[in-house]
């Protein structure tokens, strides 16, 4: 009878690697490592969130299949010519038993299932992105061979890992390909994604490149719209924004170190909280009060007088 020998976990040291998503997400470092996602969990959530979402720390961790990111995953695979294979399912939707089974089989094999119309949509995105990038000042960086390269490094007693979409070694630039449901206009995209920790991600990946390759590197994000005309932009963080991201990353590493030392992963405070409102909450109401007071001093009428006049139902005939 063959022995049931557990699968040995691959351990990677400082350097760059071309490894599969399966190996990467298994966390192949010497100790539980910091990823950009874990740093965001520490910053916006709690150590408990970081523990729960770690395949290395959480013995009950399970990968979750979700259709939410299928379009983005397929777009990445086709743009980078690397990553999970895409299965095109010959169906109009996922409601039939056959389509559901085909999708399940695709997920179980580590692939990305798409319906016919979804595949056509991704093809349109790739075509539009290629055309726009060829006309861009940076050109199309996603035609090189250095795609999905994993970086492993140690910093402040913490092991770290990052998987870079594309590396431009000649110009020392890391590229991050993103899909977005809204507009890819740089200022509005950045405002939305700062709430999702893009500054932390940039700081983490730049730290990895500087540690593994040496020297100074730049990080460019390329958001591409999911809807026609599939516009895109190429942007770098302002230096002041990057500094804030670095501070958040340093704090996250400190928290990971302490949690590992104590083997304690606390959640939210076990007490009644009374958080104060943000500054805009009060200022917006004060501005409204001033505007209504100005209206009354000018016209002699209260704002409610105007409201009743404008919104009252038409008299019955």
CORKA-V979922 format. One record per backbone hydrogen bond with DSSP energy under -0.5 kcal/mol. CO is the residue of the C=O (numbers start at 1). NH is the residue of the N-H. E is the energy in kcal/mol with one decimal. If there is no record, write none. Layout:
[[CO | NH | E] [CO | NH | E]]
This chain:
[[3 | 5 | -1.5] [4 | 6 | -0.6] [10 | 12 | -0.5] [15 | 152 | -2.7] [17 | 19 | -0.7] [17 | 150 | -3.1] [20 | 24 | -2.4] [21 | 25 | -3.0] [22 | 26 | -0.7] [23 | 26 | -0.5] [24 | 27 | -1.6] [28 | 12 | -3.9] [34 | 161 | -2.3] [35 | 39 | -2.3] [36 | 40 | -1.9] [37 | 41 | -2.0] [38 | 42 | -2.3] [39 | 43 | -1.7] [40 | 44 | -3.1] [40 | 45 | -0.6] [41 | 45 | -1.7] [46 | 49 | -0.5] [46 | 50 | -1.8] [47 | 51 | -2.7] [48 | 52 | -2.6] [49 | 53 | -2.0] [51 | 54 | -1.3] [53 | 55 | -0.6] [54 | 58 | -2.3] [57 | 59 | -0.8] [58 | 61 | -1.7] [63 | 65 | -0.5] [66 | 69 | -0.6] [67 | 70 | -1.0] [69 | 73 | -3.0] [70 | 74 | -2.6] [71 | 75 | -2.3] [72 | 76 | -2.3] [73 | 77 | -2.4] [74 | 78 | -2.4] [75 | 79 | -2.5] [76 | 80 | -2.9] [77 | 81 | -1.0] [77 | 82 | -1.2] [85 | 112 | -2.8] [86 | 88 | -0.6] [87 | 89 | -0.7] [87 | 114 | -2.9] [89 | 91 | -2.2] [89 | 116 | -0.8] [91 | 116 | -1.1] [96 | 100 | -2.2] [97 | 101 | -2.3] [98 | 102 | -2.3] [99 | 103 | -2.3] [100 | 104 | -2.3] [101 | 105 | -2.5] [102 | 106 | -2.1] [103 | 107 | -2.4] [104 | 108 | -2.7] [105 | 109 | -1.4] [106 | 111 | -2.7] [107 | 110 | -2.1] [111 | 113 | -0.6] [112 | 87 | -2.6] [114 | 89 | -3.6] [115 | 119 | -2.5] [116 | 120 | -2.2] [117 | 121 | -1.9] [118 | 122 | -2.3] [119 | 123 | -2.3] [120 | 124 | -2.1] [121 | 125 | -2.0] [122 | 126 | -2.5] [123 | 127 | -2.4] [124 | 128 | -2.6] [125 | 129 | -2.5] [126 | 130 | -2.5] [127 | 131 | -2.1] [128 | 132 | -2.2] [129 | 133 | -2.7] [130 | 134 | -2.2] [131 | 135 | -1.0] [132 | 136 | -0.5] [133 | 136 | -0.9] [136 | 139 | -1.0] [139 | 141 | -0.9] [140 | 143 | -0.6] [141 | 144 | -0.9] [145 | 147 | -1.5] [146 | 167 | -1.9] [149 | 164 | -2.9] [150 | 17 | -2.6] [151 | 162 | -1.7] [152 | 15 | -2.5] [153 | 160 | -3.2] [155 | 158 | -1.9] [158 | 155 | -2.9] [159 | 34 | -3.0] [160 | 153 | -1.8] [162 | 151 | -3.2] [162 | 164 | -0.6] [164 | 148 | -0.6] [164 | 149 | -1.3] [165 | 148 | -1.8] [166 | 175 | -2.9] [167 | 169 | -0.9] [168 | 172 | -0.9] [168 | 173 | -2.0] [172 | 218 | -1.9] [173 | 168 | -3.0] [174 | 220 | -3.1] [175 | 166 | -1.5] [175 | 177 | -0.5] [176 | 222 | -3.1] [178 | 224 | -2.2] [180 | 226 | -2.4] [185 | 189 | -2.9] [186 | 190 | -2.5] [187 | 191 | -2.2] [188 | 192 | -2.0] [189 | 193 | -2.4] [190 | 194 | -2.0] [191 | 195 | -0.6] [192 | 195 | -0.6] [193 | 196 | -0.5] [193 | 198 | -2.1] [194 | 197 | -1.1] [197 | 201 | -2.1] [198 | 202 | -2.4] [199 | 203 | -2.0] [200 | 204 | -2.5] [201 | 205 | -2.5] [202 | 206 | -2.5] [203 | 207 | -2.0] [204 | 208 | -1.8] [205 | 209 | -2.4] [206 | 210 | -2.6] [207 | 211 | -2.0] [208 | 212 | -2.7] [209 | 213 | -2.7] [209 | 214 | -0.8] [210 | 214 | -0.6] [218 | 174 | -3.0] [220 | 176 | -2.5] [221 | 223 | -0.5] [221 | 235 | -2.4] [222 | 178 | -2.5] [223 | 233 | -1.4] [224 | 180 | -2.4] [227 | 230 | -2.4] [231 | 225 | -2.6] [233 | 223 | -0.5] [235 | 221 | -2.8] [238 | 241 | -0.6] [238 | 242 | -2.3] [239 | 243 | -1.9] [240 | 244 | -1.5] [241 | 245 | -2.0] [242 | 246 | -2.1] [243 | 247 | -1.9] [244 | 248 | -2.1] [245 | 249 | -2.2] [246 | 250 | -2.3] [247 | 251 | -2.0] [248 | 252 | -2.2] [249 | 253 | -2.3] [250 | 254 | -2.0] [251 | 255 | -2.1] [252 | 256 | -2.3] [253 | 257 | -2.5] [254 | 258 | -2.1] [255 | 259 | -2.6] [256 | 260 | -2.5] [257 | 261 | -2.2] [258 | 262 | -2.2] [259 | 263 | -1.5] [259 | 264 | -1.3] [266 | 48 | -1.9] [269 | 271 | -1.3] [278 | 281 | -1.3] [278 | 282 | -0.8] [279 | 283 | -2.0] [280 | 284 | -2.3] [281 | 285 | -0.9] [282 | 286 | -2.4] [283 | 287 | -2.3] [284 | 288 | -1.5] [285 | 289 | -2.5] [286 | 290 | -2.3] [287 | 291 | -2.3] [288 | 292 | -2.3] [289 | 293 | -2.3] [290 | 294 | -2.5] [291 | 295 | -1.9] [292 | 296 | -2.1] [293 | 297 | -2.2] [294 | 298 | -1.6] [295 | 299 | -2.6] [296 | 300 | -2.3] [302 | 305 | -1.0] [302 | 306 | -1.2] [303 | 307 | -2.1] [304 | 308 | -2.8] [305 | 309 | -1.9] [306 | 310 | -2.4] [307 | 311 | -2.4] [308 | 312 | -1.4]]
